[in-house]
């Protein structure tokens, strides 16, 4: 199934006219297919056929098989892109491409680059080697330094229609119950990857943990009690980020129920209405903003305990 067809068609049209930037910032929420998009564009950049990507030349076949010598993919070292890794990338771009006249570098989760790493990468962006093309994949373009953002062409991936996500899930999980499929579509908000994660066991674990935390988040509880509840549900950093993301969806549902606008995505409508009745609109808005900021902090590699302490402070203060 094809994803991000509109954005892909627009960029391919440019590439086939010979318009190629040295750096692209591919922005989109988790699960929108940023890596798949970048790989498709990398294949087009490295393609030696007349119409790119032709799909039949040696370069296209190697890209499809994942063994093209001039396609380099980098992921964060733990929870961040550190400066040493970027320095290794800088040394690599000085080398002549192994085949053809171009080389492509894909950096996943580029928003996790430290400031030092971004400044090191900036030196490459300011004087890019001929034929080098970067794809920075990020959930939050604003997490990149303004100097980095200004030197790359931004491509924003849009959410898919619910019908498209449903069709995708139906193909991937033909034996799934209809309710499970509909719930996944509702919570995914147009992100194929998120919808698939929800259907799988690992997605269900974090979703269930977030559901258990809703009572502590939206009902009266001490700051210590709230902090303890979070520590009891989140043992790993990656799981904690996902739990916070699900809680953010829940907070939006409750806020929408309070304001009588929009439909629920995470919570059942009656559950959202119940939590809404126990809180003021101002308190719910503060909870929503606090969860958003907590997720941003965790993705910036802020210490988990520090991020949770601030989250609990804001939530309890907002309700108080």
C-alpha positions as CSV (number, residue, x, y, z in Angstrom):
1,X,0.0,0.0,0.0
2,X,1.4,3.4,-1.0
3,X,1.9,6.0,1.7
4,X,2.4,9.8,1.5
5,X,1.6,9.7,-2.2
6,X,1.0,13.5,-2.6
7,X,4.2,14.5,-1.0
8,X,6.1,11.8,-2.8
9,X,4.8,12.8,-6.2
10,X,5.7,16.4,-5.7
11,X,9.3,15.7,-4.6
12,X,9.8,13.1,-7.4
13,X,8.7,15.7,-10.0
14,X,11.4,18.0,-8.7
15,X,14.0,15.3,-8.7
16,X,13.2,14.3,-12.3
17,X,13.6,18.0,-13.3
18,X,17.1,17.9,-11.8
19,X,16.2,19.9,-8.7
20,X,18.0,18.2,-5.8
21,X,18.7,19.9,-2.5
22,X,21.7,18.9,-0.4
23,X,19.5,18.4,2.6
24,X,15.8,17.6,3.3
25,X,14.1,17.7,6.6
26,X,11.3,15.1,6.6
27,X,8.8,16.1,9.3
28,X,5.9,14.0,10.6
29,X,4.4,12.4,13.6
30,X,5.6,9.0,14.8
31,X,4.2,6.3,12.5
32,X,3.6,8.4,9.4
33,X,6.2,6.6,7.4
34,X,9.2,9.0,7.4
35,X,11.8,6.3,6.9
36,X,9.9,4.6,4.0
37,X,9.5,8.0,2.4
38,X,13.2,8.8,2.7
39,X,14.2,5.4,1.3
40,X,11.9,5.9,-1.7
41,X,13.5,9.3,-2.3
42,X,17.0,8.0,-1.8
43,X,16.3,5.4,-4.5
44,X,15.2,8.2,-6.8
45,X,18.4,10.2,-6.1
46,X,20.7,7.2,-6.7
47,X,18.7,5.9,-9.7
48,X,20.6,5.9,-13.1
49,X,17.6,5.5,-15.2
50,X,15.8,8.2,-17.3
51,X,12.7,8.4,-15.1
52,X,13.6,8.2,-11.4
53,X,13.2,5.8,-9.8
54,X,13.1,3.4,-12.7
55,X,13.0,0.4,-10.4
56,X,15.1,-1.7,-12.8
57,X,18.6,-0.2,-12.9
58,X,21.3,-1.7,-10.7
59,X,21.1,1.2,-8.3
60,X,17.4,0.8,-7.8
61,X,17.7,-2.9,-7.2
62,X,20.4,-2.4,-4.7
63,X,18.4,0.2,-2.8
64,X,15.4,-2.1,-2.7
65,X,17.6,-4.9,-1.3
66,X,19.2,-2.5,1.2
67,X,22.7,-3.0,0.0
68,X,23.6,0.1,-2.0
69,X,27.1,1.2,-1.0
70,X,26.2,4.9,-1.2
71,X,23.0,4.7,0.9
72,X,23.9,5.3,4.6
73,X,21.4,5.1,7.4
74,X,22.1,6.3,10.9
75,X,20.1,5.9,14.1
76,X,20.6,7.6,17.5
77,X,23.1,6.1,19.9
78,X,20.7,5.3,22.8
79,X,18.5,8.2,23.4
80,X,20.4,10.8,21.4
81,X,22.6,11.6,18.4
82,X,25.9,12.4,20.0
83,X,28.6,14.6,18.5
84,X,31.0,11.7,17.9
85,X,28.6,9.9,15.6
86,X,28.0,13.1,13.6
87,X,31.8,13.5,13.3
88,X,32.0,10.0,11.9
89,X,29.3,11.0,9.4
90,X,31.3,14.1,8.5
91,X,34.4,12.0,7.8
92,X,32.3,9.7,5.6
93,X,30.9,12.4,3.4
94,X,34.5,13.4,2.3
95,X,34.9,10.0,0.6
96,X,34.1,9.6,-3.1
97,X,30.8,7.7,-3.7
98,X,31.3,4.0,-4.3
99,X,29.0,4.0,-7.3
100,X,27.8,6.8,-9.5
101,X,28.2,10.4,-8.5
102,X,25.9,10.7,-5.4
103,X,25.7,9.5,-1.8
104,X,22.6,9.6,0.5
105,X,22.7,9.9,4.2
106,X,19.5,9.2,6.2
107,X,19.4,10.3,9.9
108,X,16.5,8.8,11.8
109,X,15.1,10.7,14.8
110,X,17.2,13.8,14.0
111,X,15.4,15.7,16.7
112,X,17.4,13.7,19.2
113,X,20.7,15.3,18.1
114,X,22.4,17.2,20.8
115,X,23.2,20.8,20.2
116,X,26.9,19.9,19.8
117,X,26.0,17.2,17.2
118,X,23.8,19.7,15.3
119,X,26.6,22.2,15.2
120,X,29.0,19.6,13.9
121,X,26.5,18.6,11.2
122,X,26.0,22.3,10.3
123,X,29.6,22.4,9.0
124,X,28.7,19.9,6.4
125,X,25.5,21.7,5.5
126,X,27.3,25.0,5.0
127,X,29.8,23.5,2.5
128,X,28.2,20.2,1.4
129,X,30.4,17.9,-0.7
130,X,29.2,17.6,-4.3
131,X,26.6,14.9,-4.8
132,X,25.9,14.4,-1.1
133,X,22.2,14.4,-0.1
134,X,21.0,14.3,3.5
135,X,17.5,13.3,4.8
136,X,16.9,14.3,8.4
137,X,13.8,12.5,9.8
138,X,12.1,14.3,12.7
139,X,8.9,14.4,14.6
140,X,9.5,18.0,15.6
141,X,11.3,20.3,13.2
142,X,11.5,22.9,15.9
143,X,13.8,20.6,17.9
144,X,16.5,21.4,15.3
145,X,18.6,24.5,15.6
146,X,17.4,27.4,13.4
147,X,20.7,27.3,11.5
148,X,20.1,23.7,10.6
149,X,16.5,24.2,9.6
150,X,17.4,27.1,7.4
151,X,19.8,25.0,5.3
152,X,17.4,22.2,4.6
153,X,14.3,21.8,2.5
154,X,11.4,20.8,4.7
155,X,8.8,18.2,3.6
156,X,5.9,17.7,5.9
157,X,4.1,14.4,5.8
158,X,0.4,14.6,6.3
159,X,-1.8,12.2,8.2
160,X,-3.8,9.6,6.2
161,X,-7.5,9.4,6.0
162,X,-9.2,7.0,8.4
163,X,-10.4,4.8,5.5
164,X,-6.9,4.4,4.3
165,X,-5.6,3.4,7.7
166,X,-8.5,0.9,8.1
167,X,-7.8,-0.7,4.7
168,X,-4.1,-1.0,5.7
169,X,-4.9,-2.7,9.0
170,X,-7.5,-5.0,7.4
171,X,-4.8,-6.2,5.0
172,X,-2.2,-6.6,7.8
173,X,-4.6,-8.2,10.4
174,X,-7.3,-10.0,8.4
175,X,-8.5,-12.0,11.5
176,X,-8.7,-9.1,13.8
177,X,-12.1,-8.2,15.4
178,X,-13.9,-5.3,13.8
179,X,-13.9,-3.3,17.1
180,X,-10.2,-3.7,17.5
181,X,-9.6,-2.4,14.0
182,X,-12.0,0.6,14.5
183,X,-10.4,1.5,17.9
184,X,-6.9,1.4,16.4
185,X,-7.9,3.6,13.5
186,X,-9.5,6.1,16.0
187,X,-6.4,6.3,18.1
188,X,-3.9,6.3,15.3
189,X,-4.9,9.7,14.0
190,X,-3.8,8.9,10.5
191,X,-0.5,7.3,11.3
192,X,-0.1,3.9,9.8
193,X,2.8,2.9,12.1
194,X,1.0,3.9,15.2
195,X,-2.1,2.0,14.1
196,X,0.0,-1.1,13.5
197,X,1.7,-0.7,16.9
198,X,-1.7,-0.4,18.6
199,X,-2.8,-3.7,17.0
200,X,0.3,-5.5,18.1
201,X,0.9,-6.6,21.7
202,X,3.6,-4.0,22.4
203,X,1.2,-1.2,21.6
204,X,-1.5,-2.7,23.8
205,X,0.9,-2.8,26.8
206,X,1.5,1.0,26.8
207,X,-2.1,1.8,25.9
208,X,-3.3,-0.3,28.9
209,X,-0.8,1.4,31.2
210,X,-2.0,4.8,30.1
211,X,-5.6,3.8,30.7
212,X,-4.7,2.8,34.3
213,X,-3.0,6.1,34.8
214,X,-6.0,8.2,33.7
215,X,-7.6,8.0,37.1
216,X,-4.5,9.5,38.8
217,X,-4.1,12.1,36.1
218,X,-7.7,13.3,36.0
219,X,-8.9,12.7,39.6
220,X,-7.7,14.2,42.9
221,X,-4.4,12.7,44.0
222,X,-1.3,14.0,45.8
223,X,1.8,14.9,43.8
224,X,3.7,12.0,45.4
225,X,0.8,9.7,44.7
226,X,0.8,10.7,41.0
227,X,4.6,10.3,40.7
228,X,4.4,6.9,42.3
229,X,1.7,5.8,39.9
230,X,3.9,6.8,36.9
231,X,6.9,5.0,38.3
232,X,4.8,1.9,38.8
233,X,3.7,1.8,35.1
234,X,6.8,2.9,33.3
235,X,10.0,0.9,33.6
236,X,11.7,1.7,30.3
237,X,12.2,5.1,28.7
238,X,10.8,4.1,25.3
239,X,7.6,2.8,27.0
240,X,7.3,5.9,29.1
241,X,7.3,8.1,26.0
242,X,4.6,6.0,24.4
243,X,2.5,6.1,27.6
244,X,2.8,9.9,27.8
245,X,1.7,10.0,24.1
246,X,-1.4,7.9,24.9
247,X,-2.2,10.1,27.9
248,X,-1.9,13.2,25.7
249,X,-4.6,11.7,23.5
250,X,-6.7,11.0,26.5
251,X,-6.3,14.5,27.8
252,X,-7.4,15.9,24.5
253,X,-10.4,13.6,24.6
254,X,-11.4,14.9,28.1
255,X,-10.8,18.5,27.1
256,X,-12.9,18.1,23.9
257,X,-15.7,16.5,26.1
258,X,-15.5,19.5,28.4
259,X,-15.7,22.0,25.5
260,X,-18.2,19.8,23.6
261,X,-16.0,19.8,20.5
262,X,-14.5,16.9,18.5
263,X,-14.7,13.1,19.0
264,X,-12.8,10.9,21.4
265,X,-9.8,9.0,20.1
266,X,-8.3,7.3,23.1
267,X,-11.1,7.1,25.6
268,X,-14.7,6.0,25.3
269,X,-17.0,9.1,25.1
270,X,-18.7,8.4,28.4
271,X,-15.4,7.9,30.1
272,X,-14.0,11.2,28.7
273,X,-17.2,13.0,29.9
274,X,-16.9,11.6,33.4
275,X,-13.3,12.9,33.8
276,X,-14.4,16.2,32.2
277,X,-17.1,16.7,34.8
278,X,-14.5,16.4,37.6
279,X,-12.2,19.2,36.2
280,X,-12.3,22.8,35.2
281,X,-11.5,23.7,31.6
282,X,-8.4,25.5,32.8
283,X,-7.2,22.5,34.7
284,X,-7.6,20.2,31.7
285,X,-5.8,22.6,29.4
286,X,-2.9,22.6,31.9
287,X,-2.8,18.8,32.0
288,X,-2.8,18.6,28.2
289,X,0.0,21.2,27.9
290,X,2.0,19.5,30.7
291,X,1.8,16.1,28.9
292,X,2.9,17.6,25.6
293,X,5.9,19.3,27.3
294,X,6.8,16.1,29.1
295,X,6.9,14.2,25.8
296,X,9.1,16.9,24.3
297,X,11.4,16.8,27.2
298,X,11.8,13.0,27.1
299,X,12.5,13.1,23.4
300,X,15.2,15.8,24.1
301,X,16.8,13.2,26.4
302,X,15.8,15.0,29.6
303,X,16.3,12.7,32.6
304,X,13.1,10.6,33.0
305,X,12.8,11.4,36.8
306,X,13.2,15.1,36.2
307,X,10.6,15.1,33.4
308,X,8.1,13.2,35.5
309,X,8.6,15.4,38.5
310,X,7.8,18.5,36.5
311,X,4.8,16.8,34.9
312,X,3.4,15.8,38.3
313,X,4.0,19.3,39.7
314,X,2.1,20.9,36.8
315,X,-0.8,18.5,36.9
316,X,-1.4,18.7,40.6
317,X,-0.9,22.5,40.6
318,X,-3.4,22.8,37.8
319,X,-6.0,20.7,39.5
320,X,-5.4,22.5,42.8
